[in-house]
Amino acid sequence: MHEAWYQHALQTPHSLRDKLVRLRIFGILIMSGALVSPALAHPAAGHAFSYGAGLAHPFTGADHILAMFAVGLWGVLARGRAIWLWPSAFVATMLVGFAAARMGLHIPFLESAVSSSVVVLGLCVVFAIAAPIWVGTVIVGLFAFFHGFAHGVDASTASSIPFVAGFALATSAIHSAGIGFGILAEGLIGKVALRVVGALTVLSGVFLIAS
């Protein structure tokens, strides 16, 4: 009995130290993201001409990165089919939005709609909203349409297919990063870690709307 207590006493500080280190690393990553993401500007229209440009396009807009990352986090919190269905729905509906833009349709306040998606999806993560699978799909798909439309506005008429392939792959990569980060953070720290990221996402979205 005494030996068991002694072993526990030796292990507890080590375990606590590991958790503190993990929290510190997590905090540094979050603070870095919070400082960098609002500084990213959305690219001007007409700069996309190739697969490489399409691949890079989502990474040059904070609104795209934050929204797609949040979809991955929300899927982790919702669990089940949401973890793959919601990102898949985002990509599919984003392509529909892209096609609508290439057809010459016009959406007023497009940038505001895209920035608002960051706030709404961030709130879904903050409150870990357990939406039915189809409701989450509709929410994600609606905002994905606006993101795809924005991509379509930026695309060149000469090479839209390579551009589509590029930004679709990049979008999937950002979703995967959100899912991977969410699973890792939840395992190391807990769901509170994802909610903290969601809160920072909301703040970043508000900043984007205000600016």
N, C-alpha and C positions, 0 to 999 in steps of 0.2 A: 504493500500500500504506500509506504513511504517512498519506495523507489519509483513507483509510477508517478507520484506527485512531483518528485524531483525532475523526472524526465519531461513532464509537462511544463514545469517552470523554465526549463532550458529551452524548450521549443517555442513557447509563447512569444518572447521578445523577438525571436527571429522571424516568426510569422507576422508579427505586427510591423517589423521593419520592412519586410517584403511588401506589405500592403501600402505602407507610406511611400516607398519608392515608386510603386505602380501609380499611386495617386499623383505623385509629383510629375512623373512622365506624362500622365494623362493630362494634367493641368497645363503643362508646357505646350502639348500638341493643340489643345483647345484654344489657348491664348494666341498661339501662332496663327491658327485658322481665323480667329476673330479679328486679328489685326490685318491679315492679308486679304481676306475675301471682300470686304467692302471697297478695297482699293482697286479691285479689278474692274475695268471698264468694259462695257459692251462694245463690240467692234462696229465700225461704220458699215453701212450697206455697200454691196458691190465688191467686197474684198475676197469672195470665195470663188475659186476657179478650178479646184482639183480635189482629189481624194485626200491629199495631205491637209488642205485647207479645211475640208469638212471634218477630218479627224481632230484638228486643233480647235475648231470653232467653239465647241461647248466649254473648253477649258479657258477661253478668253473672256467669258462672261460670268461674273459672280452669281447672277440670277440663275443661270443654267446649272452651274455646279451645285449650288446650295439646294435647289429644288430636287434634282436627281439624287443627290446624296440623302436628302430627307426621305425620299420614297423608299430607299433601301433600309434606312433606320426604322421607318414605320412598319415595313414588312417584317423586320426582325421582331418588333414588339407584338405585332399581330399574330405572328407564327402561322403554321399551317401553310395552305396554298398561297397566302398573301405574299410570302417571301419571294415567290417567283412569278406569281400571276400579276401583281401590281407593276413591277418593273417591265414585264412583257407588254402589259396594256399600255404603259407609258410610251414605249418605243413604237408600238403599232399605231396608236392614235397620233403620235408626233408626226409620223409619216403622212397621215391623212391631212394634218394641218399644213405640212410642207406642200402637199399637192394642191391644197386650196389656195395657198399663196402664189404658187406657180400659175394657177388658172386666172390670176388677176383679181381675186377677191380682196376686199378691204375690211380691216377690223380697226375701228377707232380705239384709242387708248391701249394699244397693243402692249407697249412697254409696262404700263401700269398693271395690266392683267398678268404679265409674266412675273413682275416683282411681287404682286399680291400672292402668287402661288407659293412663293418662298415663305411668306408669313403664315398662310393657311396650313401648308404641309408641316412647317415647323411647329405650329400649335398642335397638330395631330400627334407629333412625337412628344411634345411637352406633356400632354395630358394622356398619352398612351391610349388614344381613342380606339376602342375595340369595335370598329365598324364592321357590319356584315361584309362579306367578301365582295358582293356586287356593288355595295355603296362605295367602298374604297376604290373599286375599279372605275366607277363613274367619276369620282373626285379626281383621281390620278389622271384619268383619260381626258377630262375637261381641261386641266391645266397643261397636259402634254400637247393638246391641240394648239394652244397659244405658243408654246415653245417651238413646236414644229413650224408654225406659221412664221415666227421670227426667223427661223433658219431659212425658210423659203424666201423671205424678203431679202436676205443677205446673199442668197445663192446667185451664181452667174447663170445666164440662160444657155451658155455654151456647154457647160459640163455639169449638169445638175445630178446625173446618176452617180458619178464618182463622189460627188460631194455628199449625197444622201448616204452612200455606203460608209463614208468616213464618219459623219456625225452620228449615224446609228450605232456604229461600233464604239465610238467614244462614249455615247450615252450609256450603253450597256456596261462599259468599263466603270463609269462613275457609279452606276447602280450597284455593281459588284463590290466596289470599294466601300460603299455605304453599308452593304450587307456584311461584308467581312469585318469592318470596323465595329459595327453594331454587335456582332456575335462575340468578338474579342473583348470589347469594353464591358459588355454584360457579364461575360464570364469572369473577368478580372475584378470588376468593381460592383456591377449590378445595374439594374434598369435606370437608376438615378443618373448614371453616366450618360445614357442616351438622352434623357430628358434635359440634362444640362446642355448637350449639343443642340437639342431642339430649341432651347431658349435662346442660345446664341444665333441660331438660324433665324428666329423670329426678329431679333434685334437687327440683324444684318438686312433682313427684308424691309424693315421699317426705314432703315437708313437709305436703302436703294430707292424706295418710293419717295422719300423726302428729297432726295438729291435729283 
